[in-house]
């Protein structure tokens, strides 16, 4: 409806994502991360059929997380989503899984929710959050999504690890701009391990 049919390639989203971030990781690698090596080997051979469904093609944000949202000051709604420079066409569950990584990171450098009393904070469990998303999208395939959900999460944890390695390389080269770059980039190994635990370990 908005004329974005050619905003990105329409096929092979996960194949391209895995290949691109493997190259990025190799170009900036500062340490041996065994879990990342396992993900690099495992992910391309385990892309689920649902991830290749052409009917699922959608506009993706690419960095869809709470920090890129502007919330209404007194109502429970999002006013804007910022930072669209990674946007493309792809599978919508990739954005949802990237957003859901917060449920897997502990509080701290990556601003996670793992280990917190979510009910006391008024935050839904990850499974309830995903189910609510599917319901809002008019989808009735919760069981199928749950079966493939570890892949979507692991793929995004893999990508995040590659991003963190890029930050680590900039820290090493003395070109990192953020004052917390060293602290954030130090999470790369733990992020890869979370991804590998979801799918293989």
C-alpha positions as CSV (number, residue, x, y, z in Angstrom):
1,X,0.0,0.0,0.0
2,X,3.0,2.4,0.6
3,X,4.9,1.3,-2.5
4,X,7.6,-0.6,-0.6
5,X,7.5,-3.8,-2.6
6,X,11.1,-3.2,-3.7
7,X,12.4,-1.9,-0.4
8,X,14.5,-5.0,0.0
9,X,14.9,-8.5,-1.5
10,X,11.9,-10.7,-1.1
11,X,13.5,-14.1,-0.7
12,X,16.2,-15.7,1.4
13,X,16.0,-13.3,4.3
14,X,17.5,-15.6,6.9
15,X,20.1,-17.1,4.6
16,X,21.3,-13.5,3.8
17,X,21.1,-12.4,7.4
18,X,23.2,-15.4,8.6
19,X,25.8,-15.0,5.8
20,X,26.1,-11.2,6.3
21,X,26.5,-11.3,10.1
22,X,29.0,-14.2,9.8
23,X,31.1,-12.0,7.6
24,X,30.7,-9.1,9.9
25,X,31.7,-11.2,12.9
26,X,34.8,-12.6,11.1
27,X,35.9,-9.1,10.1
28,X,35.8,-7.8,13.7
29,X,36.5,-10.9,15.7
30,X,38.6,-10.2,18.8
31,X,38.3,-13.5,20.6
32,X,37.4,-17.2,20.1
33,X,33.8,-17.7,21.1
34,X,32.9,-21.4,20.8
35,X,29.2,-20.9,21.0
36,X,29.3,-18.4,18.1
37,X,31.2,-21.0,16.0
38,X,28.5,-23.5,16.8
39,X,25.7,-21.1,15.8
40,X,27.5,-20.2,12.6
41,X,27.5,-23.9,11.7
42,X,24.0,-24.7,13.0
43,X,21.8,-21.8,11.9
44,X,22.1,-22.1,8.0
45,X,21.2,-25.8,8.1
46,X,18.2,-25.4,10.4
47,X,16.1,-22.6,8.9
48,X,12.5,-23.6,9.5
49,X,10.0,-23.9,6.7
50,X,8.0,-21.1,8.3
51,X,10.9,-18.7,7.9
52,X,10.8,-19.2,4.1
53,X,7.0,-18.6,3.8
54,X,6.6,-15.9,1.1
55,X,3.2,-14.9,2.5
56,X,4.9,-13.8,5.7
57,X,7.0,-11.1,3.9
58,X,6.7,-7.8,5.8
59,X,8.5,-4.5,6.5
60,X,11.1,-5.1,9.2
61,X,12.6,-2.5,11.5
62,X,15.8,-4.4,12.1
63,X,16.5,-3.0,15.6
64,X,13.1,-3.3,17.2
65,X,13.6,-2.9,21.0
66,X,12.2,-0.8,23.8
67,X,15.0,1.7,23.6
68,X,13.9,2.6,20.1
69,X,10.3,3.4,21.1
70,X,8.7,6.6,22.3
71,X,5.9,6.0,24.7
72,X,2.9,8.2,25.6
73,X,3.6,9.9,29.0
74,X,0.3,8.7,30.5
75,X,-1.3,6.1,28.2
76,X,-0.1,2.6,27.5
77,X,0.7,3.1,23.9
78,X,3.7,3.7,21.6
79,X,3.8,7.0,19.8
80,X,6.8,6.4,17.6
81,X,9.4,3.8,16.6
82,X,12.8,5.4,16.0
83,X,16.1,4.4,14.2
84,X,14.9,2.7,11.0
85,X,18.3,2.5,9.3
86,X,18.4,-1.3,9.4
87,X,14.9,-1.7,8.0
88,X,14.3,-4.0,5.1
89,X,11.8,-6.6,3.9
90,X,11.8,-10.0,5.7
91,X,10.0,-12.2,8.2
92,X,8.1,-10.4,11.0
93,X,9.0,-12.9,13.6
94,X,12.6,-11.8,13.3
95,X,11.7,-8.4,14.6
96,X,9.6,-9.9,17.3
97,X,12.4,-12.2,18.4
98,X,14.9,-9.4,18.4
99,X,12.6,-7.5,20.7
100,X,12.0,-10.6,22.9
101,X,15.7,-11.0,23.5
102,X,15.2,-8.7,26.5
103,X,13.5,-11.6,28.3
104,X,16.8,-13.6,27.9
105,X,19.3,-11.0,29.0
106,X,19.9,-10.3,32.7
107,X,19.5,-6.7,33.9
108,X,22.7,-4.7,33.3
109,X,24.6,-3.7,30.2
110,X,22.0,-5.1,27.7
111,X,19.0,-3.9,29.8
112,X,17.4,-7.3,30.1
113,X,14.5,-8.7,32.1
114,X,15.7,-12.2,32.9
115,X,15.4,-13.0,36.6
116,X,13.2,-10.1,37.4
117,X,9.7,-10.6,39.0
118,X,7.9,-9.7,35.8
119,X,4.4,-10.1,37.3
120,X,5.2,-7.6,40.0
121,X,6.5,-5.2,37.4
122,X,3.4,-5.6,35.2
123,X,5.4,-7.2,32.4
124,X,4.0,-10.3,30.7
125,X,5.9,-13.5,30.4
126,X,7.6,-13.9,27.0
127,X,5.2,-16.7,26.0
128,X,2.2,-14.5,26.8
129,X,3.8,-11.6,24.9
130,X,4.3,-13.7,21.8
131,X,0.8,-15.2,22.0
132,X,-0.7,-11.7,22.3
133,X,1.3,-10.5,19.2
134,X,0.0,-13.5,17.2
135,X,-3.6,-12.8,18.3
136,X,-3.3,-9.1,17.4
137,X,-2.0,-10.2,14.0
138,X,-5.0,-12.5,13.5
139,X,-2.8,-15.6,13.5
140,X,-3.9,-18.9,15.0
141,X,-0.6,-20.8,14.6
142,X,0.8,-20.4,18.2
143,X,1.9,-24.0,18.4
144,X,3.9,-23.8,15.1
145,X,5.5,-20.5,16.2
146,X,6.5,-22.0,19.5
147,X,8.1,-24.9,17.8
148,X,10.3,-22.6,15.6
149,X,10.7,-19.8,18.2
150,X,14.1,-21.0,19.4
151,X,15.5,-20.6,15.9
152,X,14.2,-17.0,15.6
153,X,15.7,-16.1,19.0
154,X,19.0,-17.9,18.4
155,X,19.4,-16.2,15.0
156,X,19.0,-12.8,16.6
157,X,21.3,-13.6,19.5
158,X,23.9,-14.6,16.9
159,X,23.4,-11.3,15.1
160,X,23.7,-9.4,18.4
161,X,26.9,-11.2,19.2
162,X,28.3,-10.1,15.8
163,X,27.3,-6.6,16.5
164,X,28.9,-6.7,20.0
165,X,32.1,-8.0,18.4
166,X,32.1,-5.0,16.1
167,X,31.9,-2.8,19.1
168,X,34.7,-4.8,20.8
169,X,36.9,-4.2,17.7
170,X,36.2,-0.5,17.9
171,X,37.1,-0.5,21.6
172,X,40.4,-2.4,20.7
173,X,41.1,0.1,17.9
174,X,40.3,3.1,20.1
175,X,37.5,4.3,17.9
176,X,34.4,3.4,20.1
177,X,32.3,6.4,20.8
178,X,30.1,5.2,23.6
179,X,31.4,5.5,27.2
180,X,29.9,2.0,28.0
181,X,31.2,0.4,24.8
182,X,33.7,-1.8,26.7
183,X,31.0,-3.0,29.1
184,X,28.5,-3.7,26.4
185,X,30.9,-5.5,24.1
186,X,32.1,-7.7,26.9
187,X,28.7,-9.4,26.7
188,X,29.3,-11.0,23.3
189,X,30.3,-14.4,24.6
190,X,27.4,-14.7,27.0
191,X,25.0,-13.6,24.2
192,X,26.3,-16.4,21.9
193,X,26.0,-18.9,24.7
194,X,22.4,-18.0,25.3
195,X,21.7,-18.5,21.6
196,X,23.4,-21.9,21.5
197,X,21.6,-23.1,24.6
198,X,18.3,-22.4,23.0
199,X,19.0,-24.6,20.0
200,X,21.8,-27.0,20.5
201,X,23.3,-27.0,24.0
